Each structure stands twice: as C-alpha cells, then as structure tokens.
Amino acid sequence: MKLFSVAKRLAFIGICSLALNAGGLGTDGWARTVESMNFTYVQSPLNVPSIVEKARGSFASYFKDLGLPVNYANLTAGPQQTAALASGDLQILNAVGGTSVILAAANGADVKIISMYSRSPKAFMLFSNDAAIDSPAALKGKTVAGPKGTNLHELLVAYLKTGGLTIDDVKFVNMGIPAALAALEGGTIDAALQAGPSAYNCMKSGKHLITNGDGLIAALIATATSQKFYDENKELVETFEKAQRSVLQFIAENHDEAVKMTAEATGLSVEAVEEMFPMYDFSMDVSEKDVEDLKKTEQFLLDNGMIDKEIDVKTLFLKR
C-alpha cells in the first residue's frame, strides 16, 4: 500500500487490498495519476451512507474493476480534510461541511463540490443546563462553546440574530463537540453546541434544548475533490458517484439493515438511530436551494471575519 506524507497524523482504517491492473492504466487505456483511492470516513453526526458503504465494501467493489485499492482516513476536521486533499493524500472528501469548502476556496485551495452528501438542520442543537435560557436575549453575556467556522457556529449566529443580537453579545469559546459537552457538564460554560449522537444523548439525559437548526441553517454537507484530480481522472470521480448512488439505493431498499449497521458502528441503539434518521436528507442532487444556502453560509463567514472576500458560490462546483 502506498504510504502518505501525513500517515503519522491520519488514522487509516479499513484498508482493502485489491488486484491492480498492469501498467497503471485505466480500463480505457488512460494513464491514471494515483495508485489507490483514498477517501475520508466520517461517521458524525449520523452519516448513514458512509457507515453502510464501508460495511458493505461498496467503494472497494466498484474500484476493483479499475484495479485500484481503497483506503479510508478517519479525518473529520474540515481544515485537515481540505489540506489533505490539496496535498494529494486524499482524492475525495466523502462528507465535508459547506463551511469548510468555502473557507478553503476563499483561501485559494482547489476544492470542488462533486455532489451533496446531506442536509440535517434539526440534528444541530444548542443545549444548556438552565431552562431559563430560552431565548436569544437570555444568552446575552453567557459563555457558549462549540467548534468555530462550522454548521454549529453558524447556528448560534443565526439564532442570536433572531433576537437582534450578534456573536459579540455572548462569550463564544472555540471548542470541539466532546469538550463543549464536558464543559457544560462541568459547569464552566452556560451552553454547548452539539450535533448527531451527542445531541441525541443530551436530549435523552434531560438537558435543556434551547434551539435546533430548523429554519435557521441548512447544515449542508458535501462530497468534494479537486478540479485537477477530476480533469485527470474523470472516470474515477464518476465511479465514486455511481458507487455512492448504489449505497443510497441500498439504504432505500433495505432500511432495517441500514439502521442496524449504523447502530453497530456508532454504539447507538436501533431505536436511537430510527429516531434520528428522519432528521437527515441524503440526496446527492444539488438543488437551487442548496446553492442559495451556500450563499448564506458564505455571508455568515464574511460577517464573522473568517473570509475577507466574496466568492461566486457557483465556482465551488466541479466544472464538467
């Protein structure tokens, strides 16, 4: 297996060794630029397609016909994902936040959306231990923790805006989801931004739900590659898309089995997965609303000083 320059900091899982075609050529004789296909593997918040794909070996099966082994990188932070794509260590980001794509593109990175992965605004939530925090005004002056430059950060800003407030009206602490939850439980912060199974567990444990993202954010997650990789390896990107659609078809036709796979992979109960599943729209197709929602996310990043110039969101998509 080919070793990567970032191998020491990436946790590679599920390596599938397949027979290689001779000469490094594709099925139509094109000279491919890679010896393996390397994808991100992201389970959170509840990425059922990724879980089902890996469990069934769908990518491995599709790329076997092209003589390419498949590797997975357990890399979840957007900046690390886009950096690994830029370096060539990863070929496809299979679940990357729309915010991360915009941030990378605004800084000159060659990152292009292949398709949508999910939309799940209801799965992104803000919790406290104090039921009196029930409005934007009640958050004023409070300490709120969550990951900066993400769907959750955008949720907080959007919620505050409904009460005429800005992020400057709270003490925002940049903190990962597990750390934010620990801080909330330890009483060192007033509210924590949570998503996926962690948010579900907060609800079940009786924490006070201040709001979720419904009507506030789109919570767009996409799949992405670079324009350069697509231009040089069009067949590989198209094979990925075929494999991804086959996964979605399997989920649609085998709901109970997909739920069971997801429960086993996440440690959640089948009942928990069933309750969370309806929060997610996994359609790959890009709609006009998706484009408009990306524009809103771009504005959020501009307003909060995370990018310093506007970009045309239509340029975020692969030029085919």
C-alpha positions in Angstrom: 0.0 0.0 0.0 1.2 3.5 -0.8 2.3 5.5 2.2 1.3 9.1 2.6 3.3 12.0 3.9 0.6 12.6 6.5 0.3 9.0 7.5 1.6 9.7 11.0 -1.3 12.1 11.7 -4.1 10.3 9.8 -5.8 7.2 11.3 -6.3 5.0 8.3 -8.9 2.3 8.7 -10.4 -0.4 6.6 -7.7 -0.9 4.1 -8.9 -3.0 1.2 -6.2 -4.6 -0.9 -7.3 -5.3 -4.4 -5.5 -6.7 -7.5 -4.0 -3.9 -9.7 -4.3 -3.6 -13.5 -0.9 -3.8 -15.2 0.9 -0.7 -16.3 -1.0 1.9 -14.2 -3.7 2.3 -16.9 -7.4 2.7 -16.6 -9.9 0.4 -18.3 -9.8 2.6 -21.4 -6.1 3.0 -21.5 -5.9 6.4 -19.8 -2.8 6.9 -17.6 -4.2 7.4 -14.1 -2.4 9.7 -11.6 -3.0 7.6 -8.5 -2.2 4.0 -7.3 -5.1 3.9 -4.8 -8.3 5.8 -4.0 -8.3 7.5 -0.6 -11.5 8.8 1.0 -12.4 10.4 4.3 -14.5 8.3 6.6 -16.7 10.4 8.8 -19.4 8.9 10.9 -20.7 12.0 12.7 -23.2 13.4 13.0 -25.0 10.4 11.7 -23.6 9.7 8.3 -25.5 6.6 7.4 -24.3 6.4 3.8 -20.6 6.3 4.9 -21.3 3.6 7.5 -23.3 1.4 5.1 -20.8 1.9 2.3 -17.9 0.8 4.5 -19.8 -2.1 6.0 -20.7 -3.4 2.6 -17.4 -2.6 0.8 -19.2 -0.7 -1.9 -16.2 1.5 -2.9 -13.9 -1.5 -2.9 -16.2 -3.4 -5.2 -16.6 -0.5 -7.7 -12.9 0.4 -7.8 -11.8 -3.2 -8.0 -12.9 -3.2 -11.6 -10.4 -0.3 -12.2 -7.6 -2.1 -10.4 -7.4 0.3 -7.5 -7.3 -0.4 -3.8 -9.4 1.7 -1.5 -8.3 3.4 1.8 -10.2 5.3 4.4 -8.9 8.2 6.5 -10.6 8.9 9.8 -10.2 12.6 9.3 -13.2 14.7 10.5 -12.0 18.4 10.8 -12.7 20.4 7.8 -9.3 22.3 7.6 -7.4 19.0 7.8 -9.6 17.4 5.2 -9.1 20.2 2.7 -5.4 20.3 3.4 -5.1 16.5 2.8 -7.0 17.0 -0.5 -4.6 19.7 -1.5 -1.6 17.6 -0.8 -2.9 14.7 -2.8 -3.1 12.4 0.2 -6.8 12.2 -0.3 -8.6 12.1 -3.6 -12.2 12.5 -2.4 -13.7 14.1 0.7 -16.8 12.0 1.4 -18.6 14.3 3.8 -17.2 17.8 4.2 -19.0 20.8 5.6 -20.1 23.5 3.2 -18.4 26.0 5.5 -15.1 24.1 5.1 -15.4 24.1 1.3 -16.0 27.9 1.2 -13.2 28.6 3.7 -10.7 26.6 1.7 -11.8 28.0 -1.7 -11.6 31.6 -0.3 -8.0 30.9 0.6 -7.2 29.7 -2.9 -7.5 26.0 -2.5 -8.5 23.8 -5.4 -11.6 22.2 -3.8 -14.8 21.5 -5.8 -18.1 20.0 -4.8 -19.0 16.8 -6.6 -22.4 16.3 -5.0 -24.4 16.9 -1.9 -24.0 14.5 1.0 -26.6 15.6 3.5 -28.8 18.3 4.9 -29.7 18.0 8.5 -30.6 21.2 10.3 -32.6 19.5 13.0 -29.5 17.4 14.0 -27.6 20.5 15.1 -28.6 21.8 18.5 -27.8 24.2 21.4 -28.1 23.0 25.0 -27.9 24.3 28.5 -28.5 23.1 32.0 -30.7 26.1 32.7 -34.2 26.0 31.4 -34.4 29.8 31.9 -32.1 30.2 28.9 -35.0 30.0 26.4 -34.4 33.0 24.1 -31.6 34.8 22.4 -31.9 37.6 25.0 -31.3 35.0 27.7 -28.0 34.1 26.1 -26.6 37.7 26.3 -23.4 37.7 28.3 -23.4 33.9 28.6 -20.5 31.6 27.7 -21.3 29.4 24.8 -18.9 26.7 23.4 -18.7 24.9 20.1 -16.5 24.5 17.0 -15.7 27.7 15.2 -16.4 28.0 11.5 -18.9 25.1 11.4 -22.6 24.5 11.0 -22.9 24.7 14.7 -21.2 28.1 14.9 -23.5 29.3 12.1 -26.5 28.0 14.1 -25.5 30.1 17.1 -25.1 33.2 15.0 -28.4 32.7 13.2 -30.2 32.1 16.5 -28.8 35.2 18.1 -29.8 37.2 15.0 -33.4 36.3 15.6 -33.2 38.3 18.8 -31.3 41.2 17.3 -28.0 40.0 18.8 -24.6 39.2 17.4 -21.9 36.8 18.4 -20.3 39.7 20.3 -23.2 39.6 22.7 -22.0 36.2 24.1 -18.7 34.8 25.2 -18.0 32.3 22.4 -15.4 29.7 23.1 -14.0 27.7 20.2 -14.2 24.1 21.4 -14.9 20.6 19.9 -18.2 18.9 20.5 -16.9 16.4 23.2 -15.0 19.2 25.0 -18.0 21.5 24.9 -20.3 18.8 26.4 -17.7 18.1 29.1 -17.5 21.9 29.9 -21.3 22.1 30.1 -21.5 19.1 32.4 -18.7 20.6 34.5 -20.5 23.9 34.8 -17.7 26.0 33.2 -19.9 27.2 30.3 -23.6 28.1 30.1 -24.5 26.5 26.7 -22.9 23.9 24.4 -23.4 23.4 20.7 -23.9 19.7 19.9 -24.7 17.5 16.9 -25.6 13.9 16.0 -25.5 11.2 18.6 -24.0 13.6 21.2 -27.0 15.9 20.8 -29.4 12.9 20.9 -27.8 11.8 24.2 -28.2 15.4 25.6 -31.9 15.3 24.9 -32.3 11.9 26.5 -30.3 12.9 29.6 -32.7 15.8 30.2 -30.5 18.7 29.2 -32.4 21.8 28.1 -32.7 22.2 24.4 -32.5 25.9 23.5 -32.9 25.5 19.8 -32.0 23.4 16.8 -31.1 24.4 13.3 -34.5 24.0 11.8 -35.4 27.2 9.9 -32.0 28.7 10.9 -29.4 26.9 8.9 -29.3 24.3 6.1 -26.4 22.3 7.6 -25.0 21.4 4.2 -22.5 18.6 3.9 -21.0 17.8 0.5 -18.6 15.4 -1.3 -15.6 17.1 -2.9 -12.4 16.6 -4.9 -10.1 19.0 -6.8 -10.7 20.2 -10.3 -7.2 19.0 -11.2 -8.0 15.5 -10.0 -11.3 15.4 -11.9 -9.7 16.7 -15.1 -7.0 14.0 -14.9 -9.2 11.2 -13.5 -12.7 11.8 -14.7 -13.6 8.1 -14.7 -12.6 7.7 -11.0 -14.8 10.5 -9.9 -17.7 9.2 -11.9 -17.1 5.7 -10.4 -17.3 7.2 -7.0 -20.7 8.8 -7.9 -22.0 5.5 -9.2 -20.9 3.8 -6.0 -22.5 6.4 -3.8 -25.8 6.2 -5.6 -25.8 2.4 -5.2 -25.3 2.9 -1.5 -28.3 5.3 -1.3 -30.4 2.8 -3.3 -29.4 0.0 -0.9 -30.5 2.2 2.1 -33.8 3.0 0.5 -34.5 -0.7 -0.2 -33.0 -2.1 3.0 -33.9 0.4 5.7 -33.8 -2.0 8.6 -30.5 -3.5 7.7 -29.0 0.0 7.2 -30.3 1.1 10.6 -28.8 -2.0 12.2 -25.4 -1.3 10.5 -25.5 2.3 11.8 -26.4 1.2 15.3 -23.5 -1.3 15.4 -21.0 1.3 14.0 -22.0 4.1 16.3 -22.9 2.2 19.5 -26.3 3.7 19.4 -29.5 1.6 19.9 -31.6 0.8 16.9 -34.3 2.9 18.5 -32.0 5.9 18.7 -31.0 5.6 15.0 -34.6 5.2 14.0 -35.4 8.4 15.9 -32.6 10.4 14.4 -32.8 9.1 10.8 -35.6 11.3 9.7 -33.5 14.4 10.5 -31.3 13.7 7.5 -31.8 14.2 3.8 -29.1 12.3 2.0 -30.0 13.2 -1.6 -26.9 13.7 -3.8 -28.5 16.0 -6.2 -27.7 19.7 -6.0 -30.8 21.9 -5.9 -31.2 25.7 -6.4 -31.9 25.9 -2.7 -28.6 24.2 -1.9 -26.8 26.9 -3.9 -28.8 29.7 -2.1 -27.9 28.1 1.2 -24.2 28.1 0.4 -24.5 31.8 -0.4 -26.0 32.3 3.1 -23.1 30.3 4.6 -20.6 32.5 2.7 -22.3 35.6 4.1 -22.0 34.1 7.6 -18.3 33.6 7.1 -17.9 37.1 5.7 -19.8 38.7 8.5 -17.8 37.0 11.1 -14.4 37.7 9.6 -13.5 34.2 8.6 -13.1 35.1 5.0 -12.2 38.6 3.7 -13.6 38.5 0.2 -16.7 37.3 -1.6 -16.6 34.3 -3.8 -19.0 33.1 -6.5 -20.5 30.0 -4.9 -21.3 28.6 -8.4 -17.5 28.2 -8.8 -17.4 25.8 -5.9 -18.8 23.1 -8.1 -16.9 20.8 -10.4 -16.6 22.1 -14.0 -17.6 19.1 -16.0 
